[in-house]
Amino acid sequence: MSSSTSATSQRLVVAVILISLIALAHAHRPTIDENPEARVARRYQAQVSELSAYDHKVGSALDLTLEDASGEQKSLSAYRGQVVLLNFWASWCPPCIKEMPDLEGLAQDMKGLPFALVALSADEDWGAIQQIMGPQALSMEVYRDPSIKDKQHLRYGTEKLPETYVIDKSGRLRLRFISVQPWRDDELKSYLEWLTHE
Protein backbone atom coordinates (compact mmCIF):
# COMPACT_ATOMS: atom_id res chain seq x y z
CA MET A 1 0.00 0.00 0.00
CA SER A 2 1.42 3.40 -1.01
CA SER A 3 1.99 6.14 1.57
CA SER A 4 -0.66 8.33 -0.08
CA THR A 5 -3.25 5.50 0.15
CA SER A 6 -2.30 4.93 3.81
CA ALA A 7 -2.67 8.65 4.59
CA THR A 8 -6.07 8.74 2.86
CA SER A 9 -7.22 5.73 4.91
CA GLN A 10 -6.09 7.38 8.12
CA ARG A 11 -7.92 10.61 7.25
CA LEU A 12 -11.06 8.60 6.49
CA VAL A 13 -10.89 6.81 9.87
CA VAL A 14 -10.38 10.13 11.68
CA ALA A 15 -13.33 11.66 9.80
CA VAL A 16 -15.60 8.73 10.70
CA ILE A 17 -14.59 9.01 14.37
CA LEU A 18 -15.23 12.77 14.39
CA ILE A 19 -18.63 12.37 12.75
CA SER A 20 -19.56 9.68 15.29
CA LEU A 21 -18.50 11.90 18.22
CA ILE A 22 -20.47 14.86 16.86
CA ALA A 23 -23.57 12.68 16.38
CA LEU A 24 -23.23 11.29 19.91
CA ALA A 25 -22.85 14.76 21.42
CA HIS A 26 -25.87 16.01 19.47
CA ALA A 27 -28.00 13.07 20.64
CA HIS A 28 -27.30 13.91 24.31
CA ARG A 29 -27.52 17.69 23.97
CA PRO A 30 -30.61 19.36 25.42
CA THR A 31 -32.81 21.06 22.88
CA ILE A 32 -31.81 24.66 22.22
CA ASP A 33 -34.96 26.08 23.79
CA GLU A 34 -34.77 23.89 26.91
CA ASN A 35 -33.77 26.06 29.85
CA PRO A 36 -32.56 24.72 33.23
CA GLU A 37 -36.13 24.74 34.58
CA ALA A 38 -37.45 22.57 31.75
CA ARG A 39 -34.57 20.11 32.19
CA VAL A 40 -35.16 19.85 35.96
CA ALA A 41 -38.92 19.46 35.49
CA ARG A 42 -38.34 16.62 33.04
CA ARG A 43 -35.60 14.84 34.97
CA TYR A 44 -37.21 15.01 38.42
CA GLN A 45 -40.82 14.83 37.24
CA ALA A 46 -41.53 18.20 38.82
CA GLN A 47 -44.73 19.98 37.92
CA VAL A 48 -45.68 23.51 37.18
CA SER A 49 -47.26 24.46 40.49
CA GLU A 50 -50.97 24.00 40.97
CA LEU A 51 -53.13 27.03 40.24
CA SER A 52 -54.65 26.72 43.72
CA ALA A 53 -51.32 27.91 45.12
CA TYR A 54 -51.27 31.01 42.92
CA ASP A 55 -52.94 34.24 43.96
CA HIS A 56 -53.99 35.91 40.71
CA LYS A 57 -54.88 39.13 42.51
CA VAL A 58 -51.26 39.83 43.34
CA GLY A 59 -49.63 37.62 40.70
CA SER A 60 -47.65 35.49 43.12
CA ALA A 61 -47.67 32.46 45.39
CA LEU A 62 -50.33 32.40 48.08
CA ASP A 63 -49.00 34.02 51.21
CA LEU A 64 -48.59 31.88 54.32
CA THR A 65 -48.05 32.59 58.00
CA LEU A 66 -44.89 31.08 59.48
CA GLU A 67 -44.28 30.68 63.21
CA ASP A 68 -40.81 30.15 64.68
CA ALA A 69 -39.92 28.34 67.90
CA SER A 70 -40.27 31.53 69.96
CA GLY A 71 -43.84 32.05 68.72
CA GLU A 72 -42.91 34.96 66.44
CA GLN A 73 -44.77 35.03 63.15
CA LYS A 74 -43.79 36.25 59.71
CA SER A 75 -45.25 36.05 56.23
CA LEU A 76 -43.88 34.02 53.37
CA SER A 77 -44.05 37.20 51.29
CA ALA A 78 -41.29 38.66 53.51
CA TYR A 79 -38.87 36.60 51.40
CA ARG A 80 -39.42 38.62 48.22
CA GLY A 81 -36.09 39.21 46.53
CA GLN A 82 -34.93 35.69 47.39
CA VAL A 83 -35.54 32.34 45.74
CA VAL A 84 -37.50 30.24 48.23
CA LEU A 85 -37.58 26.48 48.43
CA LEU A 86 -40.75 25.89 50.47
CA ASN A 87 -40.86 22.41 51.96
CA PHE A 88 -44.03 21.09 53.60
CA TRP A 89 -43.16 18.34 56.09
CA ALA A 90 -44.08 16.77 59.46
CA SER A 91 -42.27 14.87 62.20
CA TRP A 92 -44.60 11.87 61.74
CA CYS A 93 -43.71 11.57 58.03
CA PRO A 94 -40.76 9.12 57.48
CA PRO A 95 -40.07 10.31 53.88
CA CYS A 96 -39.91 13.90 55.19
CA ILE A 97 -37.28 12.93 57.75
CA LYS A 98 -35.34 11.02 55.09
CA GLU A 99 -34.76 14.11 52.96
CA MET A 100 -33.94 16.50 55.83
CA PRO A 101 -30.13 15.97 55.66
CA ASP A 102 -30.14 16.78 51.93
CA LEU A 103 -32.29 19.87 52.49
CA GLU A 104 -29.96 21.13 55.21
CA GLY A 105 -26.95 20.38 53.00
CA LEU A 106 -28.54 22.32 50.14
CA ALA A 107 -29.20 25.30 52.43
CA GLN A 108 -25.52 25.25 53.40
CA ASP A 109 -24.42 24.95 49.75
CA MET A 110 -26.54 27.99 48.78
CA LYS A 111 -25.18 30.31 51.49
CA GLY A 112 -24.23 33.71 50.14
CA LEU A 113 -26.92 33.64 47.44
CA PRO A 114 -30.38 35.27 47.60
CA PHE A 115 -31.93 31.97 48.63
CA ALA A 116 -33.95 30.68 51.59
CA LEU A 117 -34.94 27.14 52.42
CA VAL A 118 -38.17 27.32 54.41
CA ALA A 119 -39.32 24.09 56.06
CA LEU A 120 -42.94 24.49 57.22
CA SER A 121 -44.06 21.75 59.59
CA ALA A 122 -47.62 20.48 59.89
CA ASP A 123 -46.93 19.50 63.52
CA GLU A 124 -49.17 20.92 66.21
CA ASP A 125 -46.40 21.70 68.70
CA TRP A 126 -42.70 22.52 68.71
CA GLY A 127 -41.72 19.56 70.89
CA ALA A 128 -42.10 17.09 68.00
CA ILE A 129 -40.27 19.43 65.60
CA GLN A 130 -37.34 19.98 67.96
CA GLN A 131 -37.05 16.26 68.58
CA ILE A 132 -36.37 15.80 64.85
CA MET A 133 -34.22 18.89 64.30
CA GLY A 134 -32.14 18.65 67.47
CA PRO A 135 -30.47 21.55 69.31
CA GLN A 136 -27.94 22.48 66.60
CA ALA A 137 -28.18 25.67 64.54
CA LEU A 138 -29.48 25.04 61.03
CA SER A 139 -28.97 26.80 57.71
CA MET A 140 -32.54 26.08 56.64
CA GLU A 141 -35.32 27.98 58.38
CA VAL A 142 -37.80 25.82 60.27
CA TYR A 143 -41.31 27.02 61.03
CA ARG A 144 -44.60 25.63 62.22
CA ASP A 145 -47.99 26.27 60.66
CA PRO A 146 -49.73 28.34 63.39
CA SER A 147 -53.14 27.77 61.79
CA ILE A 148 -52.67 24.01 61.54
CA LYS A 149 -56.41 23.41 61.79
CA ASP A 150 -56.79 25.38 58.55
CA LYS A 151 -54.01 23.28 56.97
CA GLN A 152 -52.29 26.00 54.95
CA HIS A 153 -50.45 23.40 52.88
CA LEU A 154 -53.76 22.21 51.44
CA ARG A 155 -54.25 25.67 49.94
CA TYR A 156 -51.13 24.91 47.90
CA GLY A 157 -52.70 21.79 46.42
CA THR A 158 -50.41 19.60 48.52
CA GLU A 159 -51.61 16.01 48.41
CA LYS A 160 -49.04 14.23 50.56
CA LEU A 161 -45.92 15.07 52.51
CA PRO A 162 -43.26 15.95 51.73
CA GLU A 163 -44.01 18.38 48.93
CA THR A 164 -41.73 21.20 47.93
CA TYR A 165 -42.35 24.35 45.91
CA VAL A 166 -39.88 26.66 44.19
CA ILE A 167 -40.83 30.33 44.42
CA ASP A 168 -38.73 32.86 42.49
CA LYS A 169 -37.51 36.27 43.65
CA SER A 170 -40.69 37.95 42.38
CA GLY A 171 -42.86 35.56 44.39
CA ARG A 172 -43.96 33.49 41.38
CA LEU A 173 -44.40 29.74 41.73
CA ARG A 174 -42.07 27.87 39.41
CA LEU A 175 -42.04 24.13 40.19
CA ARG A 176 -43.68 21.63 42.51
CA PHE A 177 -41.82 18.50 43.64
CA ILE A 178 -43.77 15.59 45.08
CA SER A 179 -42.10 13.24 47.57
CA VAL A 180 -38.40 12.90 48.44
CA GLN A 181 -35.81 14.47 46.12
CA PRO A 182 -32.00 14.29 45.95
CA TRP A 183 -31.66 17.99 46.80
CA ARG A 184 -27.87 18.06 46.53
CA ASP A 185 -27.79 16.81 42.94
CA ASP A 186 -25.70 19.17 40.81
CA GLU A 187 -28.54 19.74 38.35
CA LEU A 188 -31.00 20.78 41.07
CA LYS A 189 -28.45 23.11 42.66
CA SER A 190 -27.54 24.60 39.27
CA TYR A 191 -31.21 25.28 38.59
CA LEU A 192 -31.70 27.06 41.91
CA GLU A 193 -28.49 29.06 41.39
CA TRP A 194 -29.74 29.99 37.91
CA LEU A 195 -32.96 31.31 39.45
CA THR A 196 -31.02 33.46 41.92
CA HIS A 197 -29.39 35.24 38.96
CA GLU A 198 -32.54 35.48 36.86
Buried (B, 14 or more C-beta within 10 A) or exposed (E): EEEEEEEEEEEEEEEEEEEEEEEEEEEEEEEEEEEBBEBBBEEBEBEEBBEEBBBEEEEBBBBBBBBBEEEEEBEBBEBBEBBBBBBBBBBEBEEBBEBBEBBBBBBEBBEEBBBBBBBBBBBBEBEBBBEBBEEEEBBBBBBBBBEBEEEBBEBBBBEEBBBBBBBBBEBEBBBBBBBBBEBBBEEBBEBBBBBBEE
